[in-house]
Amino acid sequence: MKEERFINVTGTDYIVPVLWGEHPESPDYITYGFETKSEGIAFIRGVLEGEGWNDYVGIEGPRTNQKRLLHTFKEAVQERHPYLFEEKGA
Protein backbone atom coordinates (compact mmCIF):
# COMPACT_ATOMS: atom_id res chain seq x y z
CA MET A 1 0.00 0.00 0.00
CA LYS A 2 1.13 3.51 -0.61
CA GLU A 3 -0.25 6.68 0.87
CA GLU A 4 -1.83 8.73 -1.87
CA ARG A 5 -1.57 11.99 0.05
CA PHE A 6 -1.90 13.71 3.40
CA ILE A 7 -4.55 16.36 3.93
CA ASN A 8 -4.04 18.60 6.96
CA VAL A 9 -7.60 19.47 7.91
CA THR A 10 -6.92 21.10 11.30
CA GLY A 11 -3.57 19.63 12.40
CA THR A 12 -1.36 16.57 12.41
CA ASP A 13 -1.64 15.10 15.93
CA TYR A 14 -4.58 12.80 15.15
CA ILE A 15 -4.82 10.95 11.83
CA VAL A 16 -7.53 9.15 9.90
CA PRO A 17 -6.33 7.07 6.92
CA VAL A 18 -9.18 6.31 4.49
CA LEU A 19 -9.45 4.15 1.39
CA TRP A 20 -12.43 5.52 -0.51
CA GLY A 21 -14.80 3.53 -2.71
CA GLU A 22 -16.92 0.40 -2.69
CA HIS A 23 -14.59 -1.35 -5.15
CA PRO A 24 -11.35 0.67 -5.26
CA GLU A 25 -9.06 0.04 -8.21
CA SER A 26 -5.87 0.43 -6.16
CA PRO A 27 -4.90 0.39 -2.48
CA ASP A 28 -3.89 4.07 -2.54
CA TYR A 29 -5.39 5.93 0.38
CA ILE A 30 -5.66 9.42 1.82
CA THR A 31 -4.69 10.34 5.37
CA TYR A 32 -6.57 13.21 6.98
CA GLY A 33 -4.93 15.09 9.86
CA PHE A 34 -6.66 16.71 12.80
CA GLU A 35 -5.53 18.64 15.84
CA THR A 36 -7.72 16.67 18.27
CA LYS A 37 -9.27 13.24 18.67
CA SER A 38 -12.72 14.88 18.83
CA GLU A 39 -12.23 16.40 15.37
CA GLY A 40 -11.09 13.05 13.94
CA ILE A 41 -14.07 11.25 15.43
CA ALA A 42 -16.43 13.94 14.13
CA PHE A 43 -14.94 13.40 10.65
CA ILE A 44 -15.55 9.62 10.91
CA ARG A 45 -19.13 10.24 12.09
CA GLY A 46 -19.72 12.42 9.06
CA VAL A 47 -18.32 9.68 6.82
CA LEU A 48 -20.62 7.13 8.49
CA GLU A 49 -23.62 9.37 7.76
CA GLY A 50 -22.70 9.37 4.08
CA GLU A 51 -21.80 5.69 3.89
CA GLY A 52 -25.07 4.87 2.17
CA TRP A 53 -23.78 6.82 -0.81
CA ASN A 54 -20.20 5.59 -0.92
CA ASP A 55 -18.17 2.92 0.80
CA TYR A 56 -14.84 3.31 2.55
CA VAL A 57 -12.33 1.64 4.83
CA GLY A 58 -11.03 3.89 7.58
CA ILE A 59 -9.70 3.87 11.11
CA GLU A 60 -8.57 6.63 13.42
CA GLY A 61 -5.92 7.17 16.04
CA PRO A 62 -3.17 9.41 17.36
CA ARG A 63 -0.22 10.04 15.09
CA THR A 64 2.11 8.83 17.86
CA ASN A 65 0.85 5.30 17.07
CA GLN A 66 1.04 5.81 13.30
CA LYS A 67 3.00 2.63 12.50
CA ARG A 68 0.58 0.38 14.38
CA LEU A 69 -2.43 2.32 13.11
CA LEU A 70 -1.36 1.99 9.47
CA HIS A 71 -0.64 -1.73 9.95
CA THR A 72 -4.18 -2.24 11.29
CA PHE A 73 -5.53 -0.13 8.43
CA LYS A 74 -3.71 -2.26 5.84
CA GLU A 75 -5.12 -5.44 7.41
CA ALA A 76 -8.64 -3.99 7.24
CA VAL A 77 -8.18 -3.06 3.57
CA GLN A 78 -6.80 -6.53 2.74
CA GLU A 79 -9.74 -8.18 4.48
CA ARG A 80 -12.33 -6.00 2.75
CA HIS A 81 -10.67 -5.81 -0.70
CA PRO A 82 -8.34 -8.84 -1.10
CA TYR A 83 -8.27 -8.40 -4.89
CA LEU A 84 -6.16 -5.27 -4.44
CA PHE A 85 -3.31 -7.43 -3.18
CA GLU A 86 -3.46 -10.25 -5.73
CA GLU A 87 -0.57 -10.54 -8.14
CA LYS A 88 -1.40 -8.99 -11.49
CA GLY A 89 -1.35 -11.39 -14.43
CA ALA A 90 -1.36 -14.50 -12.23
N, C-alpha and C positions, 0 to 999 in steps of 0.2 A: 504494500500500500504506500502511496505517496500523498503527502498533504498537498492539496490543490492550492490553498492559500489561507492566510490568517486575516481575519477581519476584526479589528479592534473596535468594538461597539462602545464600551465605556471604560475599558482598561485591559489589563493582562493578567491579573491575579487569579481569576477563575475562568476556566475554559470549557467550551462545549464543542467537541468535534461532531460533525454531522455529515452523513452520506445521504444525499437527497435522492429521491426517486423510488418508485415502486419496483422497477427493474433497471437499475443503473447499468450503464454500458461499461463502466470502469470503476475501480475501487478508489478513485480520487475523491477526497473529501475536503470540506471547509471547516476550519476551526474558528469559532467566534469567541472573542475575549471580553470579559466583564470585570468590573472593579470589585463586585461583591457576589457572594453566593446567591443572595436574594435576586439580583438581576439575572443571573444565569438560570435560576429556577423559573423566574417569570418568563424568560425566553422559551424554555422548554414547555411551559404551560401554554404559551401562545401557539407553539408548534403542534401540541396535542389537540388544541381546538381546531386547527386546520387539517389535521391528519385525514379527515374524510375526503379531502381534495387531493392530497398527495401523500406518499409514504416516505419514510425516512428511517435511518438508524442513527441514534444519537445517545450519548451519555454526557454526564457533567461531573466536574470535580475541580479541586484547586490545582493550579498550575504546579505547585510544589510536588504533586504526585503525577506529573505529566507522563512519565515513562509507563507507570502501571496503568494509568487511565487509558493511554493509547493502546496498550496491549489488550486490555479488556474490550476496547472499542473494536479493534481488529477481529477479535474472537466473535463478537456480536455480528459484525459484517459477514464473516466467513460462514457463520451459522445461518444467517438470513439469506445470503446470496452466494452460495458455494460456487456457482458458475463463474464468478469473477476471478476465482483462484485456480481454475482448471487450466492445464497447459493448452495453449492455442495450437491447433493443427494435430492434436493427438487423437 
